[in-house]
Amino acid sequence: MGRKILMLSLALALTALMFVGVVSADSDLIQLTHNSAINSHPSISADGSKIAFGSNVNGNSQIFVVNSDGSGLNQLTHNQTFVSEPHISADGSKIAFGSNVNGNSQIFVINSDGSSLKQLTNNYANNWDLSISANGSKIAFQTGETGNLEIFVANSDGSSLKQLTHNSAYDWEPHISADGSKIAFHSLATGNLNIFVINSDGTKLTQLTHNTASNSHPSISADGSKIAFESDVTGTLELFVVNTTSQPDNPLIPWLILIGGVVLIVSALTAAIYIQIIRQKRKLE
C-alpha cells in the first residue's frame, strides 16, 4: 500500500513539474491580435518595439502596426484595395508595402504613426518584393514595368527613382543593406540563377556566384559586406555566404598563371645560359 502511495505521489509530482514547465515556457508569449480575421506577414523593427502586419479584420487586407507588448494597435491604411506584405524599417519609423492600385501592385511607404503616405510607383506593371533600409530612407524593389523583371531603388519620399539592372533576363528579390548603399539580388542574366550585388547608385554591378546551379534568396548583412544565400550547387539545397568584395571568377586566370610560369622558367633558363656563356668567355681570355 505504501509503495502504491509513493508511486502515485511521484506521478503527481512529475505531472505538476510538466505543467509548470509548459506554463513557464509560454509565460513570455503575447497574443497581439484577437479576432477571427486573417492577420499575417508580420515585420518587426530592429529593437523589437514595433510590429507591422496585414489584416483583413475590417474587410480588405490593410496595414496595421502594434507595439510588441500588445498596446498601441493602429490601422495605417484605409482604402478599398488589397494591401499586403508590410516591411518596417529597422528604426521602426517607416513601413513600406504593396497595394493593388489600378489592378497592379504598387509600392507605398508610410510613417509608422500613419502620417505621410507616399506612393513610389505608378505604372501598369506589378511592383513587389520590396526591401527597406534601416532608417527607411531607401526602398529597393522589383518591377515588370520594362517588360521583364528589373531591380529599382527609390527614396522613401518618392524621389530619385532609379533603374539598377538593364538586361533581357529576370532580376528579382532585392535585399538592401542597412545603410542603403548596396543591394543584393538574384538574376537569370547568365542563363541560370546567380547572386549579384550592386551599389544603390547603380555602380559596381558584381556577379558573386559563377556556376550552373541555382543560387537564390540572397540576404545582405547590415554593413553590406556579406551575403547569405541558398544554392543546390552540391546537389542538395545548402546555405552559403560570400563576401561582397569577392572578385568575379575569370576563366583566363588559369591560362595566365600557366603562361606566366612558362615565361618565368624560360627567363631563368635564358639567364643561366647567358651566365654560363660569360663564364666560358672569361676562361678563354
SVG drawing of the C-alpha trace seen along z (x, -y; Angstrom):
<svg xmlns="http://www.w3.org/2000/svg" viewBox="-15 -63 108 65">
<polyline fill="none" stroke="black" stroke-width="0.4" points="0.0,0.0 2.8,-2.4 4.6,-1.7 1.4,-2.5 1.0,-5.8 4.7,-6.6 4.3,-5.8 1.1,-7.9 2.8,-10.8 5.8,-10.7 3.4,-10.6 1.5,-13.6 4.8,-15.5 6.0,-14.7 2.7,-15.9 3.0,-19.1 6.5,-19.8 5.5,-19.2 2.6,-21.7 4.9,-24.3 7.4,-23.8 4.7,-24.3 3.4,-27.4 6.8,-28.9 7.8,-28.1 4.8,-30.1 4.9,-32.8 6.5,-35.3 4.1,-34.5 1.9,-37.5 -1.0,-37.3 -1.1,-40.6 -4.3,-40.1 -7.7,-38.9 -10.1,-38.4 -11.4,-35.9 -9.7,-37.6 -6.5,-36.7 -3.6,-38.5 -0.4,-37.8 3.1,-38.9 4.5,-40.4 7.6,-42.6 9.4,-43.7 11.6,-46.7 15.3,-46.1 14.7,-46.9 11.6,-44.7 9.4,-47.6 7.0,-47.7 5.4,-45.2 3.7,-45.9 1.4,-43.3 -1.5,-42.9 -5.1,-42.1 -8.5,-41.8 -10.3,-42.4 -12.2,-45.3 -12.8,-43.8 -9.9,-44.2 -6.4,-43.5 -4.9,-46.6 -1.7,-47.6 -1.6,-47.8 1.1,-48.5 1.2,-47.4 3.7,-47.6 5.3,-44.3 3.6,-44.4 0.2,-44.4 -0.5,-48.1 -0.9,-50.9 -2.7,-48.9 -3.2,-51.3 -4.6,-50.8 -2.5,-52.7 -4.3,-52.2 -7.9,-52.8 -8.8,-52.0 -10.8,-49.7 -7.8,-47.9 -5.9,-44.9 -2.8,-45.9 -0.1,-43.4 3.4,-42.4 4.5,-45.4 8.2,-45.8 9.1,-48.0 12.4,-49.9 14.9,-48.8 14.4,-52.0 10.6,-51.5 9.9,-54.9 8.6,-53.8 6.7,-51.0 6.8,-50.0 4.1,-47.9 2.4,-46.9 -1.2,-47.9 -3.3,-46.7 -3.9,-50.0 -5.3,-50.1 -5.2,-46.3 -1.5,-46.1 0.7,-46.1 2.2,-49.5 4.8,-50.4 3.9,-52.8 5.6,-54.0 4.0,-55.4 5.3,-56.6 4.6,-54.1 2.3,-56.7 0.1,-56.7 1.3,-60.0 3.0,-61.0 1.6,-58.2 3.7,-58.3 3.2,-56.3 6.6,-55.4 5.4,-53.7 2.6,-54.5 2.6,-52.2 0.7,-49.4 3.1,-46.7 3.4,-44.7 5.9,-46.1 6.8,-43.9 9.5,-42.0 10.5,-45.3 13.3,-45.8 13.7,-48.9 16.9,-50.3 17.4,-50.6 16.4,-54.3 13.7,-54.0 15.4,-56.3 15.7,-53.9 13.5,-51.2 14.6,-48.5 12.0,-46.5 11.4,-44.6 9.1,-45.6 7.9,-44.3 7.5,-47.8 10.1,-47.3 8.6,-44.1 10.7,-41.8 11.7,-41.9 14.2,-44.6 15.6,-46.0 14.7,-49.6 15.5,-51.8 13.8,-54.9 14.0,-57.3 11.1,-56.8 9.9,-60.4 9.2,-59.2 12.3,-61.0 15.2,-59.6 13.5,-56.6 16.4,-54.7 16.5,-51.5 19.6,-49.5 19.5,-46.5 19.2,-46.6 19.0,-43.3 16.6,-40.9 16.7,-38.5 14.8,-38.4 16.4,-40.2 14.5,-39.9 14.2,-39.5 16.4,-42.5 17.7,-42.9 19.1,-46.3 21.8,-46.8 21.0,-48.7 22.8,-51.9 21.1,-51.6 24.4,-51.6 24.3,-48.0 21.6,-45.8 21.9,-42.0 19.6,-40.1 19.5,-37.0 19.4,-37.1 19.0,-34.8 21.3,-37.1 23.8,-34.2 21.2,-31.6 20.8,-30.3 20.2,-31.9 23.3,-33.6 23.9,-36.1 24.7,-39.7 25.4,-42.9 25.2,-46.5 25.6,-49.9 22.3,-51.7 23.5,-54.4 23.8,-51.8 27.6,-51.4 29.8,-48.4 27.5,-45.6 29.3,-42.4 28.5,-38.8 29.3,-36.8 28.5,-33.2 29.7,-31.5 28.2,-28.1 25.4,-26.3 23.4,-25.7 20.5,-27.6 21.8,-30.3 18.9,-32.3 17.3,-34.2 20.1,-36.5 20.2,-38.3 22.8,-41.0 24.4,-42.0 23.8,-45.3 27.2,-46.7 26.8,-45.2 30.0,-43.2 28.5,-39.7 25.6,-37.9 24.0,-34.7 22.1,-32.6 20.9,-29.2 22.3,-27.0 21.9,-23.5 25.5,-23.5 26.3,-20.4 23.2,-18.5 21.1,-19.4 19.9,-22.8 22.6,-24.2 23.4,-27.6 26.4,-29.6 27.9,-33.1 30.1,-35.2 31.9,-38.5 30.6,-41.3 34.2,-42.3 34.9,-39.0 36.4,-39.3 34.5,-37.6 36.0,-34.4 37.9,-34.9 38.2,-31.9 41.5,-33.3 43.2,-33.4 44.5,-29.7 45.9,-30.2 47.6,-33.5 49.1,-31.7 50.4,-28.9 51.8,-31.4 53.4,-33.4 55.0,-30.2 56.4,-29.3 57.8,-32.8 59.4,-32.7 61.1,-29.3 62.3,-30.4 63.7,-33.6 65.5,-31.7 67.0,-29.2 68.0,-32.1 69.7,-33.9 71.5,-30.7 72.7,-30.0 73.8,-33.7 75.8,-33.4 77.4,-30.2 78.4,-31.8 80.0,-34.7 82.0,-32.3 83.3,-30.4 84.4,-33.6 86.3,-34.7 88.1,-31.3 89.2,-31.6 90.5,-35.0"/>
</svg>
